[in-house]
């Protein structure tokens, strides 16, 4: 088993940990192990993609039909003159 040292714990937090450990009849070290085990044994769910999350929020509002402007042909670039033709 590994050993871990945690420094700079707020005195208020340490006091609450001591009280919680006493309420459960454990040492502070056992209490910390139990807290870590409980917090890290639950698999966290990955959220939906951003697109899916946005779609779920606005789905009830309905859709919007946008009128798209007609497209014109893309202008062609004039052919550039070569250096020999400008002389």
Order of alpha helices (4+ residues) and beta strands (2+ residues): alpha-alpha-alpha
